[in-house]
């Protein structure tokens, strides 16, 4: 006799009861902002971490230049621009200790500057400090100007957008070196009688020139981003409820532009470092004080006899620019996964 037929119901096909999620599972499901995701990618990028460590060390050495100089008893000057006659040869002004004519001197690892006896390591530390300060200041001001004008040009319509776009295109077409060459003799003639005033004026004018010819690329980038964002629903909703334009620009649109701003800034910084060195090398940067470009300009004439005097600032600029460029590429890849290597 056959067994009675069993009646199957939907309950027989139910899955196992869902168990409460563990704290680990809840943590994995916790949402993360795009910025945190990008920082996580950067932390896993060995190139980015290596470049960040190099930059941190160089910035720390530059900021601590006075402390290191006092600890090592090395100086970039001896007061009132006076040379150190005890450590300078009478023949062609080369030092009587260390290179180029004597063995390595541990008291002066990079040797001494010809004709003055100033320590090259101290000059390198102070020069890196000046060059980094100029680059960071120019980057900060150029970013502020470029972001502000880019927001206004992208959000505005009609005449204002056309006018700002014309200004951006005109400044992009104006030769950078020509503008710097035009400003340098004016500054020197106006403030040449006072050394301290001349140094401050040259410093401010150099930052001004870098900002004047450096904000347009970021402004054009931000304008393009705003053109696509201004028609989004959250911007339209803000307009409908009567949110002021200034608040729409800086509280609605600007937070959505953090990624391109960070990427553009990280890629612009090495350009300003190289630009400052190039202008100082051409003699239209800083004539007072110490910078990497000015050191290279002085060392160019002694390259055949005293190559260490030239190679120290050149290698410093090379390492600094390469580290900044690689870090900028990593930042771009972190914020835009489609371009990751």
C-alpha positions as CSV (number, residue, x, y, z in Angstrom):
1,X,0.0,0.0,0.0
2,X,1.5,3.3,-1.0
3,X,2.3,6.0,1.5
4,X,-0.1,8.9,1.8
5,X,0.8,11.8,-0.4
6,X,2.4,14.7,1.4
7,X,1.1,18.2,0.9
8,X,3.9,20.8,0.3
9,X,3.4,24.4,1.3
10,X,5.4,27.6,0.6
11,X,6.8,27.4,4.1
12,X,8.8,24.2,3.1
13,X,10.7,26.3,0.5
14,X,11.5,29.2,2.9
15,X,15.1,30.0,3.4
16,X,16.8,29.8,6.7
17,X,15.9,32.6,9.1
18,X,18.0,35.7,8.8
19,X,20.3,36.0,11.7
20,X,21.2,39.3,13.2
21,X,24.3,40.9,11.4
22,X,27.5,40.8,13.3
23,X,29.2,44.2,14.1
24,X,31.9,43.4,11.5
25,X,29.2,43.0,8.8
26,X,27.6,46.2,9.8
27,X,30.9,48.0,9.7
28,X,31.6,46.7,6.2
29,X,28.2,48.0,5.0
30,X,28.8,51.5,6.5
31,X,28.7,54.1,3.8
32,X,31.9,56.1,3.0
33,X,32.2,59.4,1.3
34,X,34.1,59.7,-2.0
35,X,36.8,61.6,-0.2
36,X,37.4,58.8,2.3
37,X,37.4,56.3,-0.5
38,X,40.0,58.3,-2.4
39,X,42.2,58.6,0.7
40,X,41.9,54.9,1.2
41,X,43.1,54.3,-2.4
42,X,46.0,56.7,-1.7
43,X,47.0,54.9,1.4
44,X,47.3,51.7,-0.6
45,X,49.3,53.3,-3.4
46,X,53.0,52.7,-2.7
47,X,54.1,55.4,-5.1
48,X,51.9,58.0,-3.4
49,X,53.0,57.0,0.1
50,X,56.7,57.2,-0.9
51,X,56.3,60.6,-2.5
52,X,54.3,61.9,0.4
53,X,57.1,60.8,2.8
54,X,59.8,62.5,0.6
55,X,57.8,65.7,0.5
56,X,57.2,65.6,4.2
57,X,60.9,65.3,4.9
58,X,61.8,68.1,2.5
59,X,59.2,70.4,4.0
60,X,60.3,69.6,7.5
61,X,63.9,70.3,6.6
62,X,63.0,73.6,5.0
63,X,60.9,74.7,7.9
64,X,63.6,73.7,10.4
65,X,66.4,75.4,8.4
66,X,67.4,77.8,11.2
67,X,67.4,75.1,13.8
68,X,69.4,72.7,11.7
69,X,71.9,75.5,10.8
70,X,72.4,76.3,14.4
71,X,72.9,72.7,15.5
72,X,75.4,72.0,12.7
73,X,77.1,75.4,13.1
74,X,76.6,76.2,9.4
75,X,75.5,79.6,8.1
76,X,74.1,81.1,4.9
77,X,75.6,84.5,5.7
78,X,77.9,86.2,8.3
79,X,76.0,89.4,8.8
80,X,75.7,92.3,6.4
81,X,76.6,90.0,3.5
82,X,80.2,89.8,4.6
83,X,82.3,86.8,3.4
84,X,84.2,84.5,5.6
85,X,87.9,85.2,4.7
86,X,89.3,82.4,6.7
87,X,87.6,79.7,4.5
88,X,88.0,81.4,1.1
89,X,91.1,81.0,-1.1
90,X,92.8,84.0,-2.5
91,X,93.0,82.2,-5.8
92,X,89.7,82.6,-7.7
93,X,87.8,82.8,-4.4
94,X,87.3,79.0,-4.0
95,X,87.2,77.6,-0.4
96,X,90.3,76.3,1.3
97,X,88.5,73.4,2.8
98,X,86.5,70.7,1.0
99,X,85.7,70.6,-2.7
100,X,86.8,71.5,-5.3
101,X,90.5,71.5,-4.4
102,X,90.5,69.7,-1.0
103,X,89.1,66.4,0.4
104,X,85.6,66.0,1.8
105,X,85.0,68.1,5.0
106,X,82.4,66.7,7.4
107,X,81.9,70.2,8.9
108,X,80.6,71.3,5.5
109,X,79.1,68.3,3.7
110,X,78.2,70.1,0.5
111,X,81.2,72.4,0.6
112,X,81.3,76.2,0.7
113,X,80.2,78.9,-1.7
114,X,83.0,80.5,-3.7
115,X,83.9,84.1,-2.9
116,X,81.7,84.2,0.3
117,X,82.5,81.1,2.3
118,X,78.8,80.5,3.0
119,X,77.9,76.9,3.7
120,X,76.2,75.3,0.7
121,X,74.0,73.0,2.9
122,X,72.6,76.1,4.7
123,X,72.0,77.8,1.4
124,X,70.2,74.6,0.2
125,X,68.0,74.5,3.2
126,X,67.1,78.1,3.2
127,X,66.7,78.1,-0.6
128,X,64.3,75.1,-0.4
129,X,62.3,77.0,2.2
130,X,62.0,80.1,0.1
131,X,61.1,78.2,-3.1
132,X,58.5,76.0,-1.3
133,X,56.9,79.1,0.4
134,X,56.7,80.9,-3.0
135,X,55.2,77.8,-4.6
136,X,52.6,77.2,-1.9
137,X,51.6,80.9,-1.7
138,X,51.2,81.1,-5.5
139,X,49.2,77.8,-5.5
140,X,46.9,79.0,-2.8
141,X,46.1,82.4,-4.3
142,X,45.8,81.0,-7.9
143,X,43.4,78.4,-6.6
144,X,41.2,81.0,-4.8
145,X,41.1,83.2,-7.9
146,X,40.6,80.4,-10.4
147,X,37.8,78.7,-8.3
148,X,36.0,81.9,-7.7
149,X,36.1,83.2,-11.3
150,X,35.3,79.7,-12.6
151,X,32.2,79.4,-10.4
152,X,31.0,82.8,-11.4
153,X,31.6,82.2,-15.1
154,X,30.0,78.8,-15.1
155,X,26.9,79.8,-13.2
156,X,26.4,83.1,-14.9
157,X,24.8,83.5,-18.3
158,X,25.0,86.1,-21.0
159,X,27.4,89.0,-20.9
160,X,29.2,88.1,-17.7
161,X,30.0,84.5,-18.8
162,X,31.2,85.8,-22.2
163,X,33.4,88.5,-20.6
164,X,35.0,86.2,-18.1
165,X,35.6,83.6,-20.8
166,X,37.3,86.2,-23.0
167,X,39.5,87.3,-20.1
168,X,40.5,83.6,-19.5
169,X,41.3,83.1,-23.1
170,X,43.3,86.4,-23.4
171,X,45.4,85.6,-20.3
172,X,46.1,82.1,-21.6
173,X,47.4,83.6,-24.9
174,X,49.6,86.1,-23.1
175,X,53.3,85.0,-22.9
176,X,54.3,84.3,-19.3
177,X,58.0,85.1,-19.7
178,X,57.2,88.4,-21.4
179,X,55.1,89.5,-18.5
180,X,57.8,88.6,-16.0
181,X,60.5,90.4,-18.0
182,X,58.3,93.5,-18.1
183,X,57.7,93.6,-14.3
184,X,61.3,92.8,-13.1
185,X,63.0,96.0,-14.2
186,X,60.1,98.1,-13.0
187,X,60.4,96.5,-9.5
188,X,64.2,96.9,-9.4
189,X,64.1,100.5,-10.5
190,X,61.3,101.4,-8.0
191,X,62.8,99.7,-4.9
192,X,66.5,99.3,-5.8
193,X,67.7,101.8,-3.3
194,X,66.6,99.8,-0.3
195,X,67.8,96.2,0.0
196,X,65.2,95.0,2.5
197,X,62.3,96.7,0.6
198,X,63.6,95.3,-2.7
199,X,63.7,91.8,-1.3
200,X,60.1,92.0,-0.1
201,X,59.0,93.7,-3.3
202,X,60.6,91.0,-5.5
203,X,59.1,88.3,-3.4
204,X,55.6,89.7,-3.6
205,X,56.0,90.5,-7.3
206,X,57.2,87.0,-8.1
207,X,54.2,85.5,-6.3
208,X,52.0,88.0,-8.1
209,X,53.4,87.1,-11.5
210,X,52.9,83.3,-10.8
211,X,49.3,83.9,-9.7
212,X,48.5,86.3,-12.6
213,X,49.5,83.7,-15.2
214,X,48.5,80.6,-13.3
215,X,44.8,80.8,-12.4
216,X,43.3,80.4,-15.9
217,X,43.6,76.7,-16.3
218,X,41.7,76.0,-13.1
219,X,39.1,78.6,-13.9
220,X,38.4,77.0,-17.2
221,X,38.2,73.6,-15.6
222,X,35.8,74.8,-12.8
223,X,33.6,76.6,-15.4
224,X,33.2,73.4,-17.4
225,X,32.2,71.5,-14.3
226,X,29.7,74.1,-13.2
227,X,28.1,74.2,-16.6
228,X,27.1,70.6,-16.1
229,X,26.1,71.0,-12.4
230,X,24.0,74.1,-12.7
231,X,21.1,72.2,-14.4
232,X,21.1,69.4,-11.8
233,X,18.0,68.9,-9.6
234,X,19.6,70.2,-6.3
235,X,20.6,73.5,-7.9
236,X,17.2,73.9,-9.5
237,X,15.5,73.2,-6.2
238,X,17.7,75.8,-4.4
239,X,16.7,78.4,-7.0
240,X,13.0,77.6,-6.6
241,X,13.1,78.1,-2.9
242,X,14.9,81.4,-3.2
243,X,18.4,80.5,-2.0
244,X,20.8,83.4,-2.6
245,X,23.3,83.0,-5.5
246,X,26.3,83.3,-3.3
247,X,25.0,80.4,-1.2
248,X,24.3,78.3,-4.2
249,X,27.9,78.9,-5.5
250,X,29.8,78.2,-2.3
251,X,27.5,75.8,-0.4
252,X,25.8,73.8,-3.2
253,X,28.2,73.8,-6.1
254,X,31.6,74.1,-4.5
255,X,31.4,71.0,-2.3
256,X,30.8,69.0,-5.5
257,X,34.0,70.4,-7.0
258,X,36.5,69.2,-4.3
259,X,37.9,66.4,-6.4
260,X,38.9,68.4,-9.5
261,X,40.2,71.2,-7.3
262,X,42.4,68.9,-5.3
263,X,43.7,67.2,-8.5
264,X,44.4,70.5,-10.2
265,X,46.2,72.0,-7.2
266,X,48.4,68.9,-6.7
267,X,49.4,69.1,-10.4
268,X,50.0,72.9,-10.3
269,X,52.3,72.9,-7.3
270,X,55.3,71.4,-9.0
271,X,54.8,73.7,-11.9
272,X,55.2,76.7,-9.6
273,X,58.4,75.2,-8.0
274,X,60.0,74.9,-11.5
275,X,58.7,78.3,-12.6
276,X,60.2,80.0,-9.6
277,X,63.6,78.3,-10.1
278,X,63.5,79.2,-13.8
279,X,62.7,82.8,-13.3
280,X,65.4,83.2,-10.6
281,X,67.9,81.4,-12.9
282,X,67.1,83.9,-15.7
283,X,67.6,86.8,-13.3
284,X,64.0,88.0,-13.1
285,X,63.1,86.3,-9.9
286,X,64.7,87.0,-6.5
287,X,67.9,89.1,-6.5
288,X,68.0,89.3,-2.6
289,X,67.8,86.4,-0.2
290,X,68.3,82.7,-1.0
291,X,66.4,80.4,-3.4
292,X,67.1,77.3,-5.3
293,X,67.0,79.1,-8.7
294,X,69.3,81.9,-7.5
295,X,71.8,79.3,-6.2
296,X,71.7,77.6,-9.6
297,X,72.3,80.9,-11.3
298,X,75.4,81.6,-9.3
299,X,76.7,78.0,-9.6
300,X,76.4,77.9,-13.4
301,X,79.7,79.7,-14.0
302,X,81.6,77.3,-11.7
303,X,80.2,74.0,-13.1
304,X,83.4,72.9,-14.8
305,X,85.5,73.4,-11.7
306,X,83.0,72.9,-8.9
307,X,80.1,70.7,-10.1
308,X,78.9,69.9,-6.6
309,X,77.9,73.5,-6.1
310,X,75.5,73.2,-9.0
311,X,74.3,69.6,-8.6
312,X,73.0,70.0,-5.1
313,X,70.2,72.5,-5.9
314,X,69.5,70.9,-9.3
315,X,69.0,67.4,-7.7
316,X,66.8,69.0,-5.0
317,X,64.5,70.6,-7.5
318,X,64.4,67.4,-9.6
319,X,63.4,65.2,-6.6
320,X,60.9,67.8,-5.4
321,X,59.2,68.2,-8.8
322,X,59.2,64.5,-9.5
323,X,57.7,63.7,-6.1
324,X,55.0,66.4,-6.5
325,X,54.1,65.2,-10.0
326,X,53.9,61.5,-9.0
327,X,51.8,62.4,-6.0
328,X,49.6,64.6,-8.2
329,X,49.1,61.7,-10.6
330,X,48.2,59.4,-7.7
331,X,45.7,61.9,-6.3
332,X,44.1,62.2,-9.8
333,X,43.8,58.4,-10.1
334,X,42.4,58.1,-6.5
335,X,39.7,60.6,-7.2
336,X,38.9,59.3,-10.6
337,X,39.0,55.4,-10.6
338,X,38.5,55.3,-14.4
339,X,42.0,56.6,-14.9
340,X,43.8,54.4,-12.4
341,X,46.9,52.6,-13.6
